[in-house]
Amino acid sequence: MADINQVNFAYIKKWEGGLSKNPKDSASKHPVPDGSGYHTNMGVTWATWQFHFGKDVAGFYAMPFDKWKKVYLFYWNLVGGASISSQIIAEFLADWAWASGVNAPRQLQYYLYNTGYYKHTPDGVAGKQTVAALEAIIKSRGELVVYEELYNYRVKWLQKIPAFKDFGRGWMNRLEDFNRYAEEVLKVDGE
């Protein structure tokens, strides 16, 4: 099974950088209440930080790794990461959730539904039925094929988001970087 302690955190931190206060980002609607305009630090929005840790402004700016990882764990669990047999697919889905929030499990379900492996109405909860369907398609089609299908599905999904015109280039650069990492992992695993 996938292991959160094996996640390529360096990749995430590389793309998340530090503090952000881009007014075009939807997270700008909920800035840190100190007048700075900052709303995101290392990929964690102020709203998400508050949900997990309350109104700890100093902690938000310090962003200690243990708390950052606790936020990541929320997204890892959102997609059922620890129940997925493929480390790279679990990381890919957790990265999707990290970058796109609660939409990721629902999009996973739509992918599975459209392939015939998920027979339920997508509800956005990656529970036992969703993970079982994902495991069935991995077993049937193989890890590499499923990863590539999910990658292509995510690309098409991102291109439909209205904010793609403002952030699409960065989103695609990040996604292509993950894809290079995934291809290397899958190549090594496939040997």
BAFI-3210 file (N, C-alpha, C; in Angstrom, 3 decimals, decimal comma, padded with zeros to 6 digits):
// residues 191
n [1|2|3|4|5|6|7|8|9|10|11|12|13|14|15|16|17|18|19|20|21|22|23|24|25|26|27|28|29|30|31|32|33|34|35|36|37|38|39|40|41|42|43|44|45|46|47|48|49|50|51|52|53|54|55|56|57|58|59|60|61|62|63|64|65|66|67|68|69|70|71|72|73|74|75|76|77|78|79|80|81|82|83|84|85|86|87|88|89|90|91|92|93|94|95|96|97|98|99|100|101|102|103|104|105|106|107|108|109|110|111|112|113|114|115|116|117|118|119|120|121|122|123|124|125|126|127|128|129|130|131|132|133|134|135|136|137|138|139|140|141|142|143|144|145|146|147|148|149|150|151|152|153|154|155|156|157|158|159|160|161|162|163|164|165|166|167|168|169|170|171|172|173|174|175|176|177|178|179|180|181|182|183|184|185|186|187|188|189|190|191]
n.u [000,828|000,313|002,442|002,512|004,871|006,662|006,224|007,026|007,892|009,615|009,127|006,562|007,037|008,861|007,246|005,346|006,557|006,840|005,244|002,127|000,121|-001,549|-004,012|-005,750|-006,074|-008,338|-008,167|-007,576|-009,783|-009,940|-007,886|-004,973|-005,725|-004,223|-003,829|-001,900|-002,443|-001,594|-002,440|-001,776|000,629|003,360|001,672|-000,491|-003,543|-004,824|-007,422|-007,555|-005,515|-006,616|-008,818|-007,560|-005,809|-006,742|-006,738|-003,931|-001,733|001,067|002,042|001,134|002,716|005,252|005,062|005,695|007,159|005,891|003,262|002,574|002,722|000,639|-001,553|-001,186|-001,664|-004,405|-005,366|-004,239|-005,641|-008,164|-008,308|-008,021|-005,417|-003,675|-004,856|-004,465|-002,866|-000,821|001,911|002,641|000,269|-001,328|000,112|-000,188|-002,983|-003,311|-001,816|-003,404|-005,680|-004,501|-003,853|-006,307|-008,323|-011,390|-012,463|-010,995|-011,469|-014,057|-013,635|-011,947|-013,819|-015,591|-013,906|-013,511|-016,174|-016,801|-015,202|-016,411|-015,869|-016,792|-019,814|-021,573|-023,286|-021,184|-019,976|-018,011|-016,576|-013,940|-014,217|-014,444|-015,681|-014,882|-012,068|-011,890|-012,840|-010,843|-008,620|-009,411|-009,350|-006,652|-005,547|-006,623|-005,901|-003,334|-000,755|000,742|-000,834|-003,225|-002,269|-001,454|-003,927|-005,330|-003,699|-004,055|-006,800|-006,883|-005,485|-007,260|-009,431|-008,395|-008,014|-010,572|-011,293|-012,232|-010,214|-007,979|-006,982|-005,523|-003,837|-003,102|-000,685|001,262|000,056|000,176|002,949|003,735|002,308|003,437|006,013|005,512|004,722|007,111|008,561|006,851|006,988|009,649|009,630|007,763|009,087|011,330|010,045|008,869|010,915]
n.v [-001,186|002,320|004,784|007,488|008,489|008,056|009,892|012,277|014,910|016,993|017,718|018,900|021,067|022,474|023,515|024,930|027,006|029,982|032,501|033,852|036,294|036,710|038,445|037,334|034,730|032,383|031,939|034,367|035,578|035,018|036,222|036,338|037,703|040,096|042,271|042,072|040,910|038,443|035,081|032,482|030,046|028,117|026,533|026,117|027,373|030,253|029,838|027,035|026,532|027,749|026,069|023,736|024,574|026,816|030,368|030,938|033,015|033,523|030,903|030,152|031,776|030,804|028,104|025,273|022,067|019,743|020,574|021,415|018,964|017,676|018,994|018,199|015,460|015,466|015,867|013,655|011,624|012,324|011,332|008,683|007,735|005,937|003,508|002,770|000,764|001,543|003,578|005,832|006,557|007,122|009,330|011,068|011,484|012,609|014,906|016,143|016,625|018,299|020,500|021,163|020,786|019,586|018,705|016,699|013,897|013,515|013,879|011,718|009,695|010,231|009,664|006,888|006,037|006,687|004,857|002,553|001,204|002,118|002,077|003,786|006,884|009,629|011,015|012,447|011,420|009,551|006,664|003,212|001,935|003,503|003,271|000,502|000,253|001,713|000,095|-002,186|-001,334|-000,707|-003,245|-004,510|-002,899|-002,052|-000,309|001,776|002,458|003,287|005,430|007,157|007,594|008,906|011,157|012,413|012,866|014,671|016,841|017,651|018,334|020,459|022,349|023,181|024,809|028,072|029,827|028,950|030,504|032,454|031,044|028,706|028,106|027,874|025,820|023,722|023,504|022,632|020,207|018,814|018,541|016,820|014,659|013,935|013,026|010,893|009,238|008,446|007,016|005,003|003,791|002,724|000,986|-000,704|-002,137]
n.w [000,000|-000,509|000,979|003,076|004,077|002,102|000,171|-002,336|-001,088|-001,610|-004,246|-004,060|-002,341|-003,888|-005,918|-004,530|-003,189|-001,285|000,506|-000,693|-002,307|-004,439|-006,078|-007,942|-007,304|-005,981|-003,277|-002,231|-001,237|001,390|003,272|005,475|008,626|009,142|007,621|005,665|003,233|002,420|001,653|001,272|002,144|001,390|-000,143|001,487|002,253|004,007|004,939|005,025|006,872|009,148|009,540|010,410|012,487|013,811|014,513|014,313|013,513|013,594|013,500|010,985|009,295|010,021|009,339|010,177|009,420|010,490|010,925|008,368|007,066|008,338|007,243|004,590|004,961|005,388|002,750|001,521|002,838|001,937|-000,650|-000,172|000,096|001,646|001,218|-001,350|-003,734|-005,452|-005,166|-006,719|-008,017|-005,812|-004,797|-006,958|-006,991|-004,441|-004,807|-006,693|-005,151|-003,244|-004,830|-005,950|-004,159|-002,741|-005,101|-006,336|-005,414|-006,437|-009,179|-009,661|-009,216|-011,354|-013,506|-013,035|-013,189|-015,842|-017,125|-016,517|-014,181|-011,786|-010,266|-009,064|-008,246|-008,562|-005,583|-004,395|-002,276|-001,465|-000,671|000,436|-001,786|-003,956|-003,845|-004,180|-006,811|-008,122|-007,549|-008,932|-011,605|-011,856|-011,519|-013,751|-016,036|-015,565|-013,776|-015,056|-017,333|-016,111|-014,586|-016,700|-017,965|-015,895|-015,624|-018,170|-017,989|-015,870|-016,985|-019,040|-017,453|-015,933|-017,988|-018,490|-016,420|-015,488|-014,443|-015,687|-017,706|-016,381|-014,642|-015,863|-017,294|-015,265|-013,760|-015,606|-016,006|-013,481|-013,356|-015,497|-014,501|-012,353|-013,878|-015,173|-012,956|-012,186|-014,453|-014,304|-011,860|-012,516|-014,621|-013,355|-011,539|-013,368|-014,486]
ca.u [000,000|001,038|002,918|002,686|006,263|007,442|005,802|008,056|007,557|010,486|008,417|005,473|007,618|009,468|006,220|004,521|007,287|006,555|004,017|001,458|-001,046|-002,058|-005,440|-006,539|-006,253|-009,598|-007,830|-007,426|-011,025|-009,771|-006,489|-004,579|-006,357|-003,249|-003,721|-000,785|-002,944|-001,178|-003,515|-001,239|002,033|003,788|000,532|-001,565|-004,293|-005,172|-008,677|-007,219|-004,753|-007,581|-009,609|-006,764|-005,032|-007,301|-006,230|-002,527|-001,081|002,513|002,263|000,913|003,910|006,395|004,735|006,567|006,917|004,935|001,910|002,383|002,454|-000,701|-002,471|-001,050|-002,326|-005,838|-005,616|-003,880|-006,800|-009,315|-008,326|-007,804|-004,028|-003,089|-005,545|-004,172|-001,686|000,209|002,444|002,636|-001,120|-001,754|000,736|-000,808|-004,318|-003,150|-001,369|-004,604|-006,496|-003,749|-003,928|-007,678|-009,264|-012,347|-012,857|-010,200|-012,135|-015,203|-013,104|-011,527|-015,032|-016,071|-013,002|-013,839|-017,541|-016,748|-014,531|-017,259|-015,404|-017,504|-021,223|-022,368|-023,260|-020,060|-020,375|-016,867|-015,987|-013,139|-014,327|-014,090|-016,139|-014,032|-010,742|-012,032|-012,934|-009,512|-007,776|-009,841|-008,864|-005,191|-005,285|-007,028|-005,196|-001,941|-000,451|001,178|-001,979|-004,158|-001,637|-001,521|-005,326|-005,635|-002,952|-004,756|-008,103|-006,632|-005,130|-008,502|-010,244|-007,797|-008,215|-011,960|-011,479|-012,102|-008,957|-006,883|-006,390|-004,583|-002,911|-002,901|000,718|001,898|-000,532|000,692|004,367|003,789|001,816|004,456|007,104|005,082|004,710|008,499|008,841|006,067|007,546|010,884|009,240|007,121|010,123|012,124|009,187|008,545|012,098]
ca.v [000,000|003,594|005,239|008,945|008,797|007,885|010,938|013,198|016,225|017,995|018,179|019,798|022,298|023,188|024,239|025,776|028,212|030,561|033,277|034,337|037,162|036,994|038,769|036,516|033,420|032,328|031,969|035,766|035,978|034,728|036,508|036,386|038,922|041,052|043,359|041,857|040,435|037,059|034,097|031,137|029,832|026,756|025,816|026,021|028,628|030,696|029,175|025,649|026,609|028,031|024,850|022,760|025,078|028,035|031,665|031,033|033,756|033,289|029,539|030,165|032,339|029,917|026,886|024,148|020,902|018,809|021,082|021,371|017,558|017,349|019,491|017,278|014,214|015,672|015,645|012,253|010,847|012,691|010,459|007,302|007,432|004,778|002,287|002,568|-000,091|002,227|004,782|006,982|006,982|007,765|010,659|011,882|011,871|013,533|016,183|016,713|017,167|019,412|021,639|021,465|020,595|018,487|018,266|015,554|012,598|013,461|013,684|010,322|008,887|010,399|008,875|005,475|005,841|006,728|003,652|001,419|000,532|002,671|001,966|004,652|008,308|010,266|011,838|013,203|010,776|008,409|005,614|001,834|001,604|004,227|002,649|-000,829|000,455|002,112|-001,100|-003,091|-000,842|-000,866|-004,673|-004,847|-002,144|-001,832|000,943|002,789|002,882|004,034|006,720|007,989|008,005|009,915|012,359|013,047|013,320|015,879|017,922|018,124|018,954|021,768|023,250|023,657|025,724|029,456|030,443|028,408|031,607|033,170|030,168|027,467|027,840|027,379|024,517|022,723|023,300|021,791|018,879|018,180|018,171|015,596|013,591|013,479|012,240|009,659|008,377|007,864|006,014|003,895|003,115|001,930|-000,098|-001,616|-002,901]
ca.w [000,000|-000,570|002,284|003,094|004,387|000,870|-000,759|-002,805|-000,551|-002,237|-005,450|-003,665|-001,806|-005,011|-006,663|-003,670|-002,821|000,030|000,698|-001,895|-002,123|-005,776|-005,964|-008,867|-006,692|-005,217|-001,852|-001,800|-000,558|002,815|003,632|006,883|009,148|009,661|006,658|004,735|001,946|002,185|001,842|001,086|002,479|001,044|-000,694|002,483|002,323|005,358|005,305|005,388|008,121|010,224|009,736|011,151|013,619|014,365|014,037|014,691|012,440|013,662|013,028|009,536|008,664|010,283|008,600|010,526|008,579|011,077|010,687|006,917|006,729|008,832|006,216|003,458|005,357|005,146|001,326|001,299|003,298|001,111|-001,828|000,251|-000,244|002,320|000,771|-002,767|-003,873|-006,233|-004,526|-007,630|-008,235|-004,562|-004,760|-008,006|-006,539|-003,311|-005,383|-007,316|-004,057|-002,673|-005,741|-006,382|-003,068|-002,674|-006,439|-006,780|-005,285|-007,361|-010,525|-009,690|-009,385|-012,731|-014,357|-012,825|-013,688|-017,309|-017,607|-016,174|-012,972|-010,620|-010,638|-008,191|-008,575|-007,892|-004,437|-003,906|-001,111|-001,914|000,333|000,070|-003,137|-004,906|-003,840|-004,781|-008,256|-008,572|-007,499|-010,010|-012,896|-011,844|-011,748|-015,116|-017,087|-015,193|-013,090|-016,006|-018,151|-015,256|-014,305|-017,907|-018,158|-014,872|-015,995|-019,292|-017,473|-015,072|-017,909|-019,678|-016,406|-015,638|-019,124|-018,465|-015,289|-015,964|-014,012|-016,481|-018,497|-015,531|-013,924|-016,608|-017,632|-014,046|-013,439|-016,545|-015,709|-012,282|-013,700|-016,349|-013,612|-011,671|-014,870|-015,337|-011,751|-012,255|-015,503|-013,782|-010,876|-013,205|-015,412|-012,399|-011,040|-014,466|-014,919]
c.u [000,878|001,327|003,186|004,142|007,193|007,112|006,980|007,685|008,408|009,820|007,350|006,042|008,276|008,430|005,398|005,240|006,926|005,213|003,450|000,291|-001,594|-003,565|-006,331|-006,806|-007,537|-009,345|-007,699|-008,682|-010,929|-008,313|-006,250|-005,110|-005,386|-003,029|-002,627|-001,261|-002,522|-002,337|-003,017|000,238|002,362|002,618|-000,639|-002,269|-004,595|-006,448|-008,419|-006,461|-005,698|-008,401|-008,862|-006,194|-005,590|-006,599|-004,789|-001,742|000,426|002,856|002,109|002,152|005,137|006,282|005,703|006,166|005,877|003,494|001,592|002,013|001,076|-001,761|-002,411|-001,779|-003,837|-006,171|-005,279|-005,066|-008,042|-009,441|-008,079|-006,384|-003,473|-003,720|-005,265|-002,868|-000,535|000,648|002,300|001,218|-001,665|-001,174|000,097|-002,186|-004,251|-002,688|-002,549|-005,475|-005,812|-003,937|-005,358|-008,737|-010,200|-012,851|-012,168|-010,910|-013,329|-014,716|-012,562|-012,736|-015,609|-015,207|-013,375|-015,228|-017,535|-016,037|-015,327|-016,862|-016,113|-018,971|-022,141|-022,346|-022,082|-020,523|-019,210|-016,219|-015,241|-013,097|-013,966|-014,498|-015,264|-012,667|-010,813|-012,111|-011,575|-008,580|-008,129|-009,305|-007,340|-004,831|-005,577|-006,147|-003,719|-001,722|-000,112|000,006|-002,942|-003,563|-001,780|-002,949|-005,722|-004,932|-003,689|-006,120|-007,918|-006,280|-006,396|-009,393|-009,711|-008,089|-009,633|-012,221|-011,291|-010,770|-007,753|-006,196|-005,360|-003,482|-002,520|-001,458|001,461|001,376|000,057|002,180|004,534|003,388|002,820|005,673|006,743|005,142|006,129|008,914|008,128|006,626|008,831|010,568|008,651|008,111|010,948|011,309|008,918|009,711|012,191]
c.v [001,257|004,089|006,745|009,329|008,607|008,961|011,845|014,627|017,327|018,566|019,213|021,135|023,132|024,061|025,183|027,044|028,686|031,262|033,777|035,240|037,595|037,254|037,966|035,120|033,433|032,361|033,400|036,291|035,798|034,953|036,406|037,712|039,921|042,213|043,178|041,480|039,008|036,111|032,663|031,121|028,370|025,897|025,661|027,366|028,970|029,997|027,730|025,616|026,814|026,795|023,863|023,286|026,352|029,276|031,925|031,684|033,493|031,894|029,432|030,683|031,440|028,614|025,731|022,890|019,964|019,272|021,082|019,944|017,127|017,834|018,570|015,969|014,302|015,362|014,208|011,359|011,109|011,781|008,997|006,824|006,156|003,457|001,949|001,784|000,601|003,515|005,985|007,461|007,653|009,176|011,590|012,375|012,835|014,904|016,893|017,349|018,379|020,666|022,076|021,198|019,414|018,029|016,974|014,209|012,455|013,222|012,268|009,429|009,026|009,610|007,396|005,136|005,760|005,519|002,391|000,694|001,012|002,765|002,905|006,091|008,943|011,224|012,625|012,638|009,528|007,356|004,254|001,487|002,272|003,566|001,255|-000,727|000,847|000,901|-002,073|-002,630|-000,923|-002,323|-005,060|-004,203|-001,928|-000,425|002,068|003,323|003,725|005,396|007,653|008,464|009,083|011,232|013,115|013,585|014,627|017,067|018,508|018,839|020,352|022,777|023,819|024,676|027,161|030,127|029,913|029,513|032,381|032,273|028,910|027,128|027,267|026,009|023,426|022,469|022,383|020,362|018,128|017,755|016,904|014,428|013,055|012,588|010,889|008,701|007,709|006,756|004,786|003,105|002,207|000,747|-001,144|-002,461|-004,228]
c.w [000,000|000,847|002,231|003,371|003,191|-000,173|-001,100|-002,357|-001,169|-003,490|-005,070|-003,191|-002,907|-005,713|-005,800|-003,250|-001,432|000,062|-000,633|-001,500|-003,481|-005,696|-006,918|-008,327|-005,864|-003,712|-001,327|-001,109|000,956|003,214|005,140|007,446|009,766|008,697|005,618|003,324|001,625|002,478|001,743|001,479|002,228|000,557|000,254|002,547|003,779|005,823|005,744|006,705|009,301|010,559|010,628|012,458|014,246|013,817|014,491|013,545|012,432|013,143|011,522|008,812|008,862|009,481|008,921|009,756|009,169|010,861|009,192|006,495|007,220|007,839|004,999|003,752|005,143|003,679|000,917|001,679|002,446|-000,108|-001,467|000,018|000,356|001,885|-000,688|-002,891|-004,592|-005,542|-005,445|-007,911|-006,979|-004,465|-005,781|-007,559|-005,356|-003,802|-006,049|-006,242|-003,429|-003,521|-006,049|-005,325|-003,247|-004,040|-006,850|-006,598|-006,244|-008,795|-010,692|-009,926|-010,792|-013,707|-014,254|-013,374|-015,221|-017,908|-017,272|-014,899|-011,705|-010,996|-009,860|-008,708|-007,842|-006,788|-003,844|-002,666|-001,584|-000,820|-000,230|-001,355|-004,201|-004,995|-004,455|-006,305|-008,829|-008,593|-008,626|-011,360|-012,974|-012,152|-013,194|-016,181|-016,809|-014,650|-014,074|-016,820|-017,319|-014,909|-015,514|-018,175|-017,157|-015,181|-017,104|-018,871|-016,695|-015,954|-018,530|-018,671|-016,081|-016,744|-019,177|-017,347|-015,782|-015,599|-014,799|-017,287|-017,688|-014,960|-014,689|-016,910|-016,425|-013,651|-014,327|-016,316|-014,500|-012,610|-014,576|-015,518|-012,845|-012,645|-015,115|-014,154|-011,829|-013,297|-015,042|-012,777|-011,566|-014,050|-014,503|-011,900|-012,116|-014,921|-014,219]
res [m|a|d|i|n|q|v|n|f|a|y|i|k|k|w|e|g|g|l|s|k|n|p|k|d|s|a|s|k|h|p|v|p|d|g|s|g|y|h|t|n|m|g|v|t|w|a|t|w|q|f|h|f|g|k|d|v|a|g|f|y|a|m|p|f|d|k|w|k|k|v|y|l|f|y|w|n|l|v|g|g|a|s|i|s|s|q|i|i|a|e|f|l|a|d|w|a|w|a|s|g|v|n|a|p|r|q|l|q|y|y|l|y|n|t|g|y|y|k|h|t|p|d|g|v|a|g|k|q|t|v|a|a|l|e|a|i|i|k|s|r|g|e|l|v|v|y|e|e|l|y|n|y|r|v|k|w|l|q|k|i|p|a|f|k|d|f|g|r|g|w|m|n|r|l|e|d|f|n|r|y|a|e|e|v|l|k|v|d|g|e]
***
